[in-house]
């Protein structure tokens, strides 16, 4: 534990010194983030290359820490190749961000470089291979899932970096949670790296909290997200399912959630995902009347709670409850997002709810139709076919129906639900739901063939009836024709008549 504490303190002290050096150097070189009165609301130009100070402080602290001979540093040195890989990849991501901070880099190029680094990381063994080892293997999906995690997490911290101290503070809380989890799981290499990263971030926050004299910039936000992504993958490859998935996901939930909501909103509006706006979680809170300090402190509280919550998954006794706890957390986050009253998500929610209701009605209508088709097939006489039709019409809430059959069609026993009118050329059968005729809103008028003759089925439904949903399945499954076929199967050949043309009434389906 003394080794971890030493790494943290050394990195914090170095960061306190190096952040001032980097800040003053950036000011002399005019590497400044200029306010634009739109999304960048700081009062004066401020340097935005904080990631350089954090990475250098972290690296120097690790070099100094490993010179002390302890069991922790011995294990750390045994993984020197793995550590060097993480260091080089992190430095590369920091340089991508610094390039954008100083010179400007188009979003497509920046994303492309991030993807290249994620692909390199995957090829060097940083892979999300499944859930809990062999329990659920991702197989060929390992590559896209790993790239999505690394690139997504890097940009999640970049997107949440909109208020002084927020991104760095969120990274610090997540780092501390992962540090405790790594120490508990005896993952010495990850623990030392996380301790140094946490110390460097804490020292930097001295100058980044509102009012900030230096910003993280892309160099810091992209690097922090990428390092935490790499270390969470490294830990997941040596851990149980709960640690591998739940601890990093919960501890990093705030930036991940914010990015997910933003991406969904921009897709709904058909805007590029990389196009900035003022609808992040912190912007919504600011627009609600809170000061920047209040927003940061509130979201620090959320990050702290999530960090503590993630540690519940470290205990072996929590393995069985992992799914339940994640589900409960997801519900709580959903409620929290709903309270933000984002218009795009409210519209999406209404659309989904309405769609689910429509699908439920369509499924219910389809079930009625297929049940009726089964009854048709089981009928042994025309009267049984008519009884099956009447039952289906009642279940689908049609108001009335007329069946026109060729004159002389043999129906020896007309069911009681039908009123029959026999003529020389046409046999008419009339059905009403409950014996009461209501004002129709929908009408379906369709013929059906019966070998060399024909018949007609006319249906009516009242306003707002469930019959609207049933009609979709009714037409798709050619119920009228199936009705005619089964009448022919169960009865005698009718007298030939001319086949009438289909007629669809106004407002019909």
C-alpha positions in Angstrom: 0.0 0.0 0.0 2.9 2.3 0.7 4.1 1.9 -2.9 0.7 3.0 -4.3 0.6 6.0 -1.9 4.1 7.0 -2.9 3.2 6.8 -6.6 0.1 8.9 -6.0 1.8 11.6 -3.9 4.8 11.8 -6.3 2.6 12.2 -9.3 0.5 14.8 -7.5 3.5 16.9 -6.5 5.0 16.6 -10.0 1.7 17.6 -11.5 1.4 20.7 -9.3 4.8 21.8 -10.6 4.6 20.7 -14.2 1.1 22.0 -14.8 2.4 25.6 -14.1 5.3 25.0 -16.4 3.2 23.7 -19.2 0.6 26.5 -18.7 3.2 29.2 -18.9 5.0 27.7 -21.9 1.6 27.4 -23.8 0.9 31.0 -23.0 4.3 32.1 -24.4 3.7 30.1 -27.5 0.1 31.4 -27.8 -1.4 27.8 -27.6 -4.7 29.2 -26.3 -8.3 28.2 -26.4 -10.1 31.4 -27.5 -13.7 32.0 -26.3 -16.4 32.2 -29.0 -19.5 33.3 -27.0 -21.3 30.2 -28.1 -20.0 26.9 -26.6 -16.8 28.3 -25.2 -17.9 30.8 -22.5 -14.6 31.4 -20.6 -13.8 35.1 -20.2 -10.3 35.1 -21.7 -8.0 32.9 -23.8 -6.7 29.9 -21.7 -4.1 27.3 -22.6 -5.6 23.9 -23.3 -2.8 21.4 -23.3 -3.2 20.0 -19.8 -2.8 16.4 -21.0 0.9 17.0 -21.5 1.5 17.9 -17.9 -0.6 14.9 -16.6 1.3 12.4 -18.8 4.7 13.7 -18.0 4.0 13.8 -14.2 2.6 10.3 -14.3 5.6 9.0 -16.2 8.2 10.6 -13.9 6.3 9.4 -10.8 6.4 5.8 -12.1 10.1 6.0 -12.9 10.8 7.2 -9.4 8.5 4.7 -7.7 10.0 1.6 -9.4 13.5 2.5 -8.2 12.3 1.4 -4.7 12.6 -2.4 -4.3 9.2 -3.8 -3.1 7.0 -6.7 -4.1 4.8 -4.3 -6.0 7.6 -2.7 -8.0 9.0 -6.2 -8.7 5.7 -7.3 -10.2 5.5 -4.0 -12.0 8.9 -4.5 -13.6 8.0 -8.0 -14.6 5.2 -6.5 -16.8 7.5 -3.8 -18.2 6.6 -4.6 -21.8 2.9 -4.3 -21.1 3.6 -1.0 -19.2 5.7 0.3 -22.1 2.9 -0.5 -24.5 0.3 1.4 -22.5 2.7 4.3 -22.2 3.5 4.5 -25.9 -0.2 4.2 -26.9 -1.2 6.8 -24.3 1.5 9.2 -25.5 0.3 8.7 -29.1 -3.3 9.5 -28.1 -2.1 12.6 -26.2 -0.2 13.8 -29.2 -3.3 13.4 -31.4 -5.2 15.6 -29.0 -2.3 18.1 -28.7 -2.2 18.4 -32.4 -5.9 19.3 -32.4 -5.4 21.7 -29.5 -2.5 23.6 -31.1 -2.9 23.3 -34.9 -6.4 22.1 -35.4 -7.4 18.7 -36.7 -10.6 17.9 -38.7 -13.0 15.6 -36.9 -12.7 12.7 -39.5 -8.9 12.7 -39.3 -9.0 12.8 -35.5 -11.4 9.9 -35.4 -9.3 8.0 -38.0 -6.2 8.4 -35.9 -8.0 7.3 -32.8 -9.3 4.2 -34.6 -5.8 3.4 -35.8 -4.5 3.5 -32.2 -7.3 1.3 -31.0 -6.6 -1.2 -33.7 -2.9 -1.2 -32.7 -3.9 -1.8 -29.1 -6.1 -4.7 -30.1 -3.3 -6.2 -32.2 -1.0 -5.9 -29.1 -3.3 -7.9 -26.9 -5.7 -5.4 -25.4 -8.9 -7.2 -26.3 -12.4 -7.5 -25.0 -12.9 -11.1 -25.7 -16.1 -11.9 -23.9 -18.1 -11.8 -20.7 -16.3 -13.5 -17.8 -13.7 -15.4 -19.8 -15.3 -18.4 -21.6 -18.8 -17.8 -20.3 -19.7 -15.7 -23.3 -17.1 -15.3 -26.1 -17.5 -12.4 -28.5 -15.4 -14.2 -31.2 -15.0 -12.1 -34.3 -16.9 -9.2 -32.6 -13.9 -8.7 -30.2 -12.3 -6.3 -32.6 -15.2 -3.9 -33.2 -16.2 -4.0 -29.5 -12.7 -3.2 -28.3 -12.3 -0.4 -30.8 -15.7 1.0 -29.9 -14.8 0.9 -26.2 -11.4 2.6 -26.5 -12.5 5.3 -29.0 -15.9 5.8 -27.4 -14.4 6.2 -23.9 -11.7 8.6 -25.2 -14.4 10.8 -26.8 -16.7 10.4 -23.8 -14.2 12.3 -21.7 -13.6 14.8 -24.5 -17.3 15.5 -24.8 -17.9 15.9 -21.0 -15.0 18.4 -20.8 -17.3 21.5 -21.0 -17.1 22.9 -17.5 -14.0 23.6 -15.6 -12.8 20.6 -13.7 -15.6 18.2 -14.8 -13.7 15.8 -17.1 -10.6 15.7 -14.9 -12.7 15.2 -11.8 -14.8 12.4 -13.4 -11.5 10.7 -14.4 -10.1 11.0 -10.9 -13.2 9.4 -9.3 -13.2 6.6 -11.9 -9.4 6.1 -11.4 -9.8 5.8 -7.6 -12.6 3.2 -8.0 -10.5 1.2 -10.4 -7.5 1.5 -8.2 -9.3 0.1 -5.1 -10.7 -2.7 -7.3 -7.3 -3.5 -8.7 -5.6 -3.6 -5.3 -8.4 -5.9 -4.0 -7.9 -8.2 -7.0 -4.1 -8.2 -6.5 -3.5 -6.7 -10.0 -0.3 -4.9 -9.1 0.7 -3.4 -12.4 -2.7 -1.8 -13.0 -2.8 -0.6 -9.4 0.5 1.3 -9.7 -0.4 2.8 -13.0 -3.8 3.9 -11.7 -2.2 5.4 -8.5 0.2 7.5 -10.6 -2.6 8.5 -13.0 -4.8 9.5 -10.1 -2.1 11.6 -8.4 -1.2 13.4 -11.7 -4.9 14.2 -12.3 -5.4 15.4 -8.7 -2.5 17.8 -9.0 -3.7 19.1 -12.3 -7.2 19.8 -10.8 -5.6 22.5 -8.6 -5.4 24.6 -11.8 -8.3 23.2 -13.6 -11.2 23.7 -11.1 -13.4 26.8 -11.7 -12.1 29.3 -12.5 -9.5 27.3 -14.5 -6.2 28.7 -15.5 -5.5 25.7 -17.9 -7.8 23.3 -19.6 -7.4 19.6 -20.3 -7.8 20.1 -24.0 -8.1 17.2 -26.3 -4.6 16.2 -25.3 -5.8 15.5 -21.7 -9.4 14.3 -22.2 -8.6 11.9 -25.0 -5.6 10.6 -23.2 -7.4 10.1 -19.9 -10.3 8.2 -21.5 -7.9 6.1 -23.6 -5.7 5.1 -20.6 -8.7 4.2 -18.5 -10.0 2.1 -21.4 -6.7 0.3 -21.8 -6.4 -0.4 -18.0 -10.0 -1.6 -17.7 -9.4 -4.0 -20.6 -6.1 -5.2 -19.0 -7.9 -5.8 -15.7 -10.9 -7.5 -17.3 -8.6 -10.1 -18.9 -7.6 -11.3 -15.4 -10.9 -11.0 -13.6 -14.3 -12.4 -13.0 -17.3 -11.3 -15.1 -18.5 -8.8 -12.4 -15.1 -7.1 -12.2 -14.5 -7.2 -16.0 -17.8 -5.6 -16.9 -19.5 -4.0 -14.0 -16.6 -2.1 -12.3 -15.3 -0.1 -15.3 -18.8 0.3 -16.7 -20.3 1.7 -13.5 -17.3 3.8 -12.4 -17.2 5.4 -15.9 -20.9 5.6 -16.2 -21.3 9.4 -16.3 -19.1 10.2 -19.4 -20.4 7.0 -21.1 -24.0 7.9 -20.4 -23.5 11.5 -21.5 -21.9 10.5 -24.8 -24.6 7.9 -25.4 -27.4 10.4 -24.9 -25.6 13.0 -27.1 -25.0 10.5 -30.0 -28.7 9.4 -29.9 -29.8 13.0 -29.9 -27.6 13.9 -32.9 -28.7 10.8 -34.8 -32.4 11.7 -34.3 -31.7 15.2 -35.6 -29.6 13.8 -38.5 -26.6 15.8 -37.4 -23.0 14.6 -37.6 -22.0 12.9 -34.3 -18.9 15.1 -34.0 -20.8 18.4 -34.4 -20.7 20.2 -31.0 -23.7 21.7 -29.3 -24.9 22.9 -25.8 -27.1 19.9 -24.9 -24.7 17.8 -22.8 -25.7 17.0 -19.3 -23.7 19.8 -17.8 -25.1 22.3 -20.3 -28.7 21.3 -19.4 -27.8 21.8 -15.7 -26.2 25.2 -16.5 -29.2 26.3 -18.5 -31.4 25.3 -15.5 -29.9 28.2 -13.5 -27.0 26.4 -11.7 -23.6 28.0 -11.5 -20.6 26.2 -13.1 -19.3 25.3 -9.6 -22.6 23.9 -8.5 -22.8 21.8 -11.7 -19.4 20.4 -11.2 -19.9 19.7 -7.5 -23.3 18.0 -8.3 -21.7 15.8 -11.0 -18.7 15.1 -8.7 -21.3 13.7 -6.2 -22.8 11.5 -9.0 -19.3 10.3 -10.0 -18.4 9.5 -6.3 -21.6 7.6 -5.8 -21.0 5.6 -9.0 -17.4 4.9 -8.0 -18.5 3.6 -4.6 -21.3 1.6 -6.2 -18.9 -0.1 -8.6 -16.9 -1.4 -5.7 -19.8 -3.5 -4.7 -19.0 -5.8 -7.6 -15.5 -6.5 -6.4 -16.7 -8.9 -3.6 -17.1 -12.6 -4.8 -20.5 -12.7 -3.0 -21.8 -10.1 -5.5 -21.3 -12.2 -8.6 -24.8 -13.6 -8.7 -26.3 -10.2 -8.2 -24.3 -8.5 -11.0 -27.1 -8.6 -13.6 -29.7 -7.4 -11.1 -27.6 -4.5 -9.8 -26.8 -3.4 -13.3 -30.4 -3.5 -14.3 -31.4 -1.4 -11.3 -28.7 1.1 -12.1 -29.9 1.3 -15.7 -33.4 2.0 -14.5 -32.2 4.7 -12.2 -30.1 6.3 -14.9 -33.1 6.2 -17.3 -35.2 8.0 -14.7 -32.4 10.6 -14.3 -32.2 11.2 -18.1 -35.9 11.6 -18.2 -35.7 14.4 -15.6 -33.4 16.3 -18.0 -36.4 16.8 -20.3 -34.4 16.6 -23.5 -36.9 17.2 -26.4 -35.4 14.6 -28.7 -35.5 11.9 -26.1 -39.1 12.8 -25.2 -40.1 12.5 -28.8 -38.2 9.2 -29.2 -39.9 7.9 -26.0 -43.3 8.8 -27.3 -42.6 7.2 -30.6 -41.4 4.0 -29.1 -44.3 3.8 -26.7 -46.8 4.4 -29.5 -45.0 1.9 -31.7 -45.1 -0.7 -28.9 -48.8 -0.1 -28.5 -49.4 -0.5 -32.2 -47.3 -3.6 -32.4 -49.2 -5.1 -29.5 -52.5 -4.4 -31.2 -51.2 -5.8 -34.5 -50.0 -9.0 -32.7 -53.4 -9.3 -31.0 -55.3 -8.8 -34.3 -53.0 -11.3 -36.0 -53.6 -13.9 -33.2 -57.4 -13.6 -33.7 -57.0 -14.1 -37.5 -54.8 -17.1 -37.2 -57.1 -18.6 -34.6 -60.0 -18.1 -37.0 -58.1 -19.7 -39.8 -57.4 -22.7 -37.6 -61.1 -23.0 -36.9 -61.9 -22.8 -40.6 -59.6 -25.7 -41.2 -61.1 -27.8 -38.4 -64.7 -27.2 -39.6 -66.7 -30.1 -41.2 -69.7 -28.2 -42.4 -70.5 -24.8 -43.8 -72.3 -23.9 -40.6 -69.1 -24.5 -38.6 -67.2 -22.2 -40.9 -69.8 -19.5 -40.3 -69.6 -20.0 -36.6 -65.8 -19.7 -36.7 -66.1 -16.5 -38.7 -68.6 -15.1 -36.2 -66.3 -15.9 -33.3 -63.4 -14.2 -35.0 -65.4 -11.1 -35.8 -66.5 -10.8 -32.2 -63.0 -11.2 -30.8 -61.7 -8.6 -33.2 -64.5 -6.2 -32.2 -66.1 -5.8 -35.6 -69.6 -4.3 -35.4 -71.3 -6.1 -38.3 -70.7 -8.2 -41.4 -72.6 -9.5 -44.5 -71.7 -12.6 -46.4 -73.1 -13.0 -49.9 -73.1 -16.5 -51.3 -74.4 -17.8 -54.6 -78.1 -18.7 -54.6 -78.7 -22.3 -53.7 -75.6 -22.7 -51.7 -76.3 -25.7 -49.3 -76.5 -24.5 -45.7 -78.8 -26.8 -43.9 -78.4 -25.3 -40.4 -77.7 -21.5 -40.3 -75.9 -20.6 -36.9 -78.0 -18.5 -34.5 -75.5 -15.6 -34.8 -76.4 -15.1 -38.4 -79.7 -13.9 -40.0 -80.2 -15.5 -43.4 -82.0 -14.2 -46.5 -82.4 -16.8 -49.3 -82.9 -15.7 -52.9 -82.7 -17.3 -56.3 -79.4 -15.8 -57.2 -77.9 -14.6 -53.9 -78.0 -16.0 -50.3 -77.4 -13.2 -47.8 -76.2 -13.7 -44.2 -76.0 -10.9 -41.8 -74.1 -10.8 -38.4 -74.1 -8.0 -35.8 -72.0 -7.9 -32.7 -74.2 -8.4 -29.7 -77.2 -7.9 -31.9 -76.6 -4.1 -31.9 -75.6 -2.2 -35.0 -73.2 0.8 -34.4 -72.1 3.5 -36.7 -69.3 2.2 -38.8 -65.9 3.9 -39.2 -64.2 1.3 -41.4 -65.6 -0.9 -44.2 -63.9 -3.7 -46.0 -65.7 -5.0 -49.0 -63.9 -8.0 -50.7 -65.0 -10.8 -53.0 -63.8 -14.4 -52.9 -63.9 -17.0 -55.6 -65.6 -20.4 -55.2 -64.5 -22.5 -58.2 -66.8 -21.2 -61.0 -68.8 -18.9 -58.8 -68.1 -16.2 -56.3 -69.2 -14.6 -53.0 -68.6 -11.4 -51.1 -67.6 -10.5 -47.6 -68.4 -7.1 -46.2 -67.2 -6.0 -42.8 -67.8 -2.9 -40.7 -66.0 -1.6 -37.6 -66.9 1.2 -35.1 -64.6 4.2 -34.5 -61.5 3.3 -32.5 -62.1 -0.5 -32.6 -59.4 -3.1 -32.4 -60.6 -4.3 -35.7 -58.3 -1.7 -37.3 -55.3 -3.8 -36.3 -57.0 -7.1 -37.2 -57.7 -5.8 -40.7 -54.0 -5.6 -41.5 -53.5 -9.3 -40.8 -57.0 -10.1 -42.3 -55.9 -8.7 -45.7 -52.4 -10.1 -45.5 -53.7 -13.6 -44.9 -56.5 -13.5 -47.5 -59.1 -14.4 -44.9 -62.0 -13.9 -47.2 -60.6 -16.3 -49.8 -59.8 -18.8 -47.0 -63.4 -18.5 -45.9 -64.7 -19.2 -49.4 -62.3 -22.2 -49.8 -63.4 -23.8 -46.6 -67.1 -23.3 -47.4 -66.5 -25.1 -50.7 -64.6 -27.9 -49.0 -67.4 -28.4 -46.5 -70.4 -27.9 -48.8 -71.6 -28.7 -52.3 -70.7 -26.9 -55.5 -72.8 -23.7 -55.8 -74.7 -22.3 -58.8 -72.3 -20.3 -61.1 -72.7 -16.6 -61.1 -70.6 -13.6 -62.4 -67.6 -12.6 -60.2 -68.2 -9.0 -59.0 -65.4 -6.4 -58.9 -63.9 -5.4 -55.5 -65.4 -2.3 -54.0 -63.6 -0.3 -51.3 -65.8 2.2 -49.5 -64.6 5.7 -48.6 -62.3 5.5 -45.5 -61.9 1.7 -46.0 -58.7 -0.3 -45.4 
